[in-house]
Each structure stands twice: as C-alpha cells, then as structure tokens.
Amino acid sequence: MAPRGESVNEEMRLRSRRRLMRATVELVDQRGYAATTLADIAERAGLARGLVSYYFDGKRLLMQSATHRLMHLELAAALAELPPDASPPQRLAAAIDQILHTALDHPG
C-alpha cells in the first residue's frame, strides 16, 4: 500500500480541525463555555483527545477559531444571497443583520 500524499494528509487535518470547531460551537451552545471540556469536544468530534491539543493551544483559542469560522461561514452565506448588483449600503446592512442574528442564535 502506497503512503498517502501530502495533499491527502492536509485534507484530513483540515477536516479534523473543522470537526473540532463544529463540535465546540455545538457543545458551547448546549452547555456553555465553562461546562464544556476539551475531552467533551474531542468525543463529540469523534477524534482523539490529543488532537485537540495538537491543533489548538487550549480551549480559549479553539473557541476563538470556532467562533471566527462560524461568523465567516454565516456572513459569506448571507452575502451570497444578495443580488449581484447590491449596493455597498445594502451589503453592509446584510452583513450587520447576519452578524447580529448569529450572535442571537449562538449566545454562548
């Protein structure tokens, strides 16, 4: 069996990081930040606990990364729904609305 190529390894790392960030958002939404442990996050993501520490230097940085990714995805989706000829004020209004909706949907 041939060894995996670097691009395959990189894709696997990226998928693992995304799973950890998704699990972080889900658990913090359910339990709150203080009640969510790194072990809980790893279990929810279906990954070994050691991978959390490998990819992120602590729960705070994992939460920051997860929040940044969530906001980016939500904002990109909202802006993609606008018509191509939307004016800058319309784009700004849509961005502000989406950021506020995301904050309301994920208060933790």
Biotite code that builds the C-alpha atoms (Angstrom):
import biotite.structure as struc

atoms = struc.array([
    struc.Atom([0.000, 0.000, 0.000], chain_id="A", res_id=1, res_name="MET", atom_name="CA", element="C"),
    struc.Atom([1.400, 3.372, -1.030], chain_id="A", res_id=2, res_name="ALA", atom_name="CA", element="C"),
    struc.Atom([1.757, 6.126, 1.582], chain_id="A", res_id=3, res_name="PRO", atom_name="CA", element="C"),
    struc.Atom([-0.748, 8.966, 1.490], chain_id="A", res_id=4, res_name="ARG", atom_name="CA", element="C"),
    struc.Atom([0.267, 12.078, -0.349], chain_id="A", res_id=5, res_name="GLY", atom_name="CA", element="C"),
    struc.Atom([0.759, 15.381, 1.415], chain_id="A", res_id=6, res_name="GLU", atom_name="CA", element="C"),
    struc.Atom([-2.433, 16.803, -0.106], chain_id="A", res_id=7, res_name="SER", atom_name="CA", element="C"),
    struc.Atom([-4.446, 13.909, 1.354], chain_id="A", res_id=8, res_name="VAL", atom_name="CA", element="C"),
    struc.Atom([-2.832, 14.429, 4.757], chain_id="A", res_id=9, res_name="ASN", atom_name="CA", element="C"),
    struc.Atom([-3.564, 18.153, 4.629], chain_id="A", res_id=10, res_name="GLU", atom_name="CA", element="C"),
    struc.Atom([-7.202, 17.495, 3.740], chain_id="A", res_id=11, res_name="GLU", atom_name="CA", element="C"),
    struc.Atom([-7.511, 15.085, 6.676], chain_id="A", res_id=12, res_name="MET", atom_name="CA", element="C"),
    struc.Atom([-6.012, 17.691, 9.043], chain_id="A", res_id=13, res_name="ARG", atom_name="CA", element="C"),
    struc.Atom([-8.388, 20.342, 7.747], chain_id="A", res_id=14, res_name="LEU", atom_name="CA", element="C"),
    struc.Atom([-11.377, 18.021, 8.194], chain_id="A", res_id=15, res_name="ARG", atom_name="CA", element="C"),
    struc.Atom([-10.312, 17.216, 11.754], chain_id="A", res_id=16, res_name="SER", atom_name="CA", element="C"),
    struc.Atom([-9.941, 20.910, 12.624], chain_id="A", res_id=17, res_name="ARG", atom_name="CA", element="C"),
    struc.Atom([-13.388, 21.638, 11.176], chain_id="A", res_id=18, res_name="ARG", atom_name="CA", element="C"),
    struc.Atom([-14.950, 18.784, 13.143], chain_id="A", res_id=19, res_name="ARG", atom_name="CA", element="C"),
    struc.Atom([-13.396, 20.119, 16.342], chain_id="A", res_id=20, res_name="LEU", atom_name="CA", element="C"),
    struc.Atom([-14.632, 23.644, 15.666], chain_id="A", res_id=21, res_name="MET", atom_name="CA", element="C"),
    struc.Atom([-18.146, 22.417, 14.814], chain_id="A", res_id=22, res_name="ARG", atom_name="CA", element="C"),
    struc.Atom([-18.244, 20.299, 17.979], chain_id="A", res_id=23, res_name="ALA", atom_name="CA", element="C"),
    struc.Atom([-17.070, 23.293, 20.013], chain_id="A", res_id=24, res_name="THR", atom_name="CA", element="C"),
    struc.Atom([-19.905, 25.501, 18.764], chain_id="A", res_id=25, res_name="VAL", atom_name="CA", element="C"),
    struc.Atom([-22.482, 22.757, 19.362], chain_id="A", res_id=26, res_name="GLU", atom_name="CA", element="C"),
    struc.Atom([-21.338, 21.980, 22.893], chain_id="A", res_id=27, res_name="LEU", atom_name="CA", element="C"),
    struc.Atom([-20.880, 25.581, 23.973], chain_id="A", res_id=28, res_name="VAL", atom_name="CA", element="C"),
    struc.Atom([-24.370, 26.342, 22.653], chain_id="A", res_id=29, res_name="ASP", atom_name="CA", element="C"),
    struc.Atom([-25.751, 23.449, 24.719], chain_id="A", res_id=30, res_name="GLN", atom_name="CA", element="C"),
    struc.Atom([-23.695, 23.644, 27.915], chain_id="A", res_id=31, res_name="ARG", atom_name="CA", element="C"),
    struc.Atom([-21.929, 26.969, 27.976], chain_id="A", res_id=32, res_name="GLY", atom_name="CA", element="C"),
    struc.Atom([-18.215, 27.670, 27.735], chain_id="A", res_id=33, res_name="TYR", atom_name="CA", element="C"),
    struc.Atom([-17.277, 26.841, 31.332], chain_id="A", res_id=34, res_name="ALA", atom_name="CA", element="C"),
    struc.Atom([-19.092, 23.487, 31.321], chain_id="A", res_id=35, res_name="ALA", atom_name="CA", element="C"),
    struc.Atom([-17.526, 22.323, 28.050], chain_id="A", res_id=36, res_name="THR", atom_name="CA", element="C"),
    struc.Atom([-14.252, 20.438, 28.332], chain_id="A", res_id=37, res_name="THR", atom_name="CA", element="C"),
    struc.Atom([-11.695, 19.635, 25.666], chain_id="A", res_id=38, res_name="LEU", atom_name="CA", element="C"),
    struc.Atom([-12.404, 15.946, 26.253], chain_id="A", res_id=39, res_name="ALA", atom_name="CA", element="C"),
    struc.Atom([-16.115, 16.583, 25.557], chain_id="A", res_id=40, res_name="ASP", atom_name="CA", element="C"),
    struc.Atom([-15.227, 18.388, 22.344], chain_id="A", res_id=41, res_name="ILE", atom_name="CA", element="C"),
    struc.Atom([-12.936, 15.594, 21.168], chain_id="A", res_id=42, res_name="ALA", atom_name="CA", element="C"),
    struc.Atom([-15.598, 12.996, 21.933], chain_id="A", res_id=43, res_name="GLU", atom_name="CA", element="C"),
    struc.Atom([-18.309, 14.945, 20.076], chain_id="A", res_id=44, res_name="ARG", atom_name="CA", element="C"),
    struc.Atom([-15.971, 15.352, 17.090], chain_id="A", res_id=45, res_name="ALA", atom_name="CA", element="C"),
    struc.Atom([-15.119, 11.644, 17.140], chain_id="A", res_id=46, res_name="GLY", atom_name="CA", element="C"),
    struc.Atom([-11.407, 12.353, 17.492], chain_id="A", res_id=47, res_name="LEU", atom_name="CA", element="C"),
    struc.Atom([-8.689, 11.503, 19.986], chain_id="A", res_id=48, res_name="ALA", atom_name="CA", element="C"),
    struc.Atom([-8.300, 13.987, 22.846], chain_id="A", res_id=49, res_name="ARG", atom_name="CA", element="C"),
    struc.Atom([-4.654, 14.566, 21.915], chain_id="A", res_id=50, res_name="GLY", atom_name="CA", element="C"),
    struc.Atom([-5.640, 16.005, 18.539], chain_id="A", res_id=51, res_name="LEU", atom_name="CA", element="C"),
    struc.Atom([-7.367, 18.928, 20.241], chain_id="A", res_id=52, res_name="VAL", atom_name="CA", element="C"),
    struc.Atom([-4.084, 19.979, 21.817], chain_id="A", res_id=53, res_name="SER", atom_name="CA", element="C"),
    struc.Atom([-2.213, 19.240, 18.597], chain_id="A", res_id=54, res_name="TYR", atom_name="CA", element="C"),
    struc.Atom([-4.383, 21.615, 16.570], chain_id="A", res_id=55, res_name="TYR", atom_name="CA", element="C"),
    struc.Atom([-5.240, 24.258, 19.189], chain_id="A", res_id=56, res_name="PHE", atom_name="CA", element="C"),
    struc.Atom([-3.315, 25.745, 22.117], chain_id="A", res_id=57, res_name="ASP", atom_name="CA", element="C"),
    struc.Atom([-6.138, 25.482, 24.628], chain_id="A", res_id=58, res_name="GLY", atom_name="CA", element="C"),
    struc.Atom([-9.867, 25.859, 24.865], chain_id="A", res_id=59, res_name="LYS", atom_name="CA", element="C"),
    struc.Atom([-9.846, 29.651, 24.524], chain_id="A", res_id=60, res_name="ARG", atom_name="CA", element="C"),
    struc.Atom([-8.033, 29.548, 21.170], chain_id="A", res_id=61, res_name="LEU", atom_name="CA", element="C"),
    struc.Atom([-10.232, 26.702, 19.966], chain_id="A", res_id=62, res_name="LEU", atom_name="CA", element="C"),
    struc.Atom([-13.316, 28.732, 20.865], chain_id="A", res_id=63, res_name="MET", atom_name="CA", element="C"),
    struc.Atom([-11.921, 31.806, 19.121], chain_id="A", res_id=64, res_name="GLN", atom_name="CA", element="C"),
    struc.Atom([-11.194, 29.785, 15.981], chain_id="A", res_id=65, res_name="SER", atom_name="CA", element="C"),
    struc.Atom([-14.612, 28.142, 16.064], chain_id="A", res_id=66, res_name="ALA", atom_name="CA", element="C"),
    struc.Atom([-16.357, 31.496, 16.505], chain_id="A", res_id=67, res_name="THR", atom_name="CA", element="C"),
    struc.Atom([-14.329, 33.073, 13.717], chain_id="A", res_id=68, res_name="HIS", atom_name="CA", element="C"),
    struc.Atom([-15.169, 30.186, 11.361], chain_id="A", res_id=69, res_name="ARG", atom_name="CA", element="C"),
    struc.Atom([-18.864, 30.288, 12.274], chain_id="A", res_id=70, res_name="LEU", atom_name="CA", element="C"),
    struc.Atom([-19.070, 34.035, 11.680], chain_id="A", res_id=71, res_name="MET", atom_name="CA", element="C"),
    struc.Atom([-17.195, 33.730, 8.390], chain_id="A", res_id=72, res_name="HIS", atom_name="CA", element="C"),
    struc.Atom([-19.482, 30.969, 7.094], chain_id="A", res_id=73, res_name="LEU", atom_name="CA", element="C"),
    struc.Atom([-22.679, 32.717, 8.182], chain_id="A", res_id=74, res_name="GLU", atom_name="CA", element="C"),
    struc.Atom([-21.570, 36.051, 6.739], chain_id="A", res_id=75, res_name="LEU", atom_name="CA", element="C"),
    struc.Atom([-20.461, 34.527, 3.436], chain_id="A", res_id=76, res_name="ALA", atom_name="CA", element="C"),
    struc.Atom([-23.801, 32.720, 3.084], chain_id="A", res_id=77, res_name="ALA", atom_name="CA", element="C"),
    struc.Atom([-25.768, 35.903, 3.786], chain_id="A", res_id=78, res_name="ALA", atom_name="CA", element="C"),
    struc.Atom([-23.767, 37.950, 1.296], chain_id="A", res_id=79, res_name="LEU", atom_name="CA", element="C"),
    struc.Atom([-24.072, 35.237, -1.351], chain_id="A", res_id=80, res_name="ALA", atom_name="CA", element="C"),
    struc.Atom([-27.868, 35.581, -1.184], chain_id="A", res_id=81, res_name="GLU", atom_name="CA", element="C"),
    struc.Atom([-27.720, 39.232, -2.209], chain_id="A", res_id=82, res_name="LEU", atom_name="CA", element="C"),
    struc.Atom([-28.273, 40.137, -5.853], chain_id="A", res_id=83, res_name="PRO", atom_name="CA", element="C"),
    struc.Atom([-25.033, 40.785, -7.752], chain_id="A", res_id=84, res_name="PRO", atom_name="CA", element="C"),
    struc.Atom([-25.914, 44.461, -8.156], chain_id="A", res_id=85, res_name="ASP", atom_name="CA", element="C"),
    struc.Atom([-26.492, 45.072, -4.420], chain_id="A", res_id=86, res_name="ALA", atom_name="CA", element="C"),
    struc.Atom([-25.159, 48.442, -3.356], chain_id="A", res_id=87, res_name="SER", atom_name="CA", element="C"),
    struc.Atom([-22.453, 48.799, -0.700], chain_id="A", res_id=88, res_name="PRO", atom_name="CA", element="C"),
    struc.Atom([-25.019, 50.052, 1.863], chain_id="A", res_id=89, res_name="PRO", atom_name="CA", element="C"),
    struc.Atom([-27.214, 47.008, 1.144], chain_id="A", res_id=90, res_name="GLN", atom_name="CA", element="C"),
    struc.Atom([-24.222, 44.697, 1.550], chain_id="A", res_id=91, res_name="ARG", atom_name="CA", element="C"),
    struc.Atom([-23.246, 46.383, 4.812], chain_id="A", res_id=92, res_name="LEU", atom_name="CA", element="C"),
    struc.Atom([-26.810, 46.165, 6.130], chain_id="A", res_id=93, res_name="ALA", atom_name="CA", element="C"),
    struc.Atom([-26.985, 42.457, 5.253], chain_id="A", res_id=94, res_name="ALA", atom_name="CA", element="C"),
    struc.Atom([-23.639, 41.846, 6.951], chain_id="A", res_id=95, res_name="ALA", atom_name="CA", element="C"),
    struc.Atom([-24.697, 43.647, 10.124], chain_id="A", res_id=96, res_name="ILE", atom_name="CA", element="C"),
    struc.Atom([-28.031, 41.799, 10.199], chain_id="A", res_id=97, res_name="ASP", atom_name="CA", element="C"),
    struc.Atom([-26.311, 38.449, 9.792], chain_id="A", res_id=98, res_name="GLN", atom_name="CA", element="C"),
    struc.Atom([-23.731, 39.135, 12.497], chain_id="A", res_id=99, res_name="ILE", atom_name="CA", element="C"),
    struc.Atom([-26.489, 40.131, 14.925], chain_id="A", res_id=100, res_name="LEU", atom_name="CA", element="C"),
    struc.Atom([-28.580, 37.070, 14.031], chain_id="A", res_id=101, res_name="HIS", atom_name="CA", element="C"),
    struc.Atom([-25.587, 34.798, 14.523], chain_id="A", res_id=102, res_name="THR", atom_name="CA", element="C"),
    struc.Atom([-24.888, 36.359, 17.915], chain_id="A", res_id=103, res_name="ALA", atom_name="CA", element="C"),
    struc.Atom([-28.524, 35.792, 18.918], chain_id="A", res_id=104, res_name="LEU", atom_name="CA", element="C"),
    struc.Atom([-28.501, 32.204, 17.644], chain_id="A", res_id=105, res_name="ASP", atom_name="CA", element="C"),
    struc.Atom([-25.260, 31.382, 19.493], chain_id="A", res_id=106, res_name="HIS", atom_name="CA", element="C"),
    struc.Atom([-25.250, 33.417, 22.701], chain_id="A", res_id=107, res_name="PRO", atom_name="CA", element="C"),
    struc.Atom([-22.817, 31.076, 24.455], chain_id="A", res_id=108, res_name="GLY", atom_name="CA", element="C"),
])
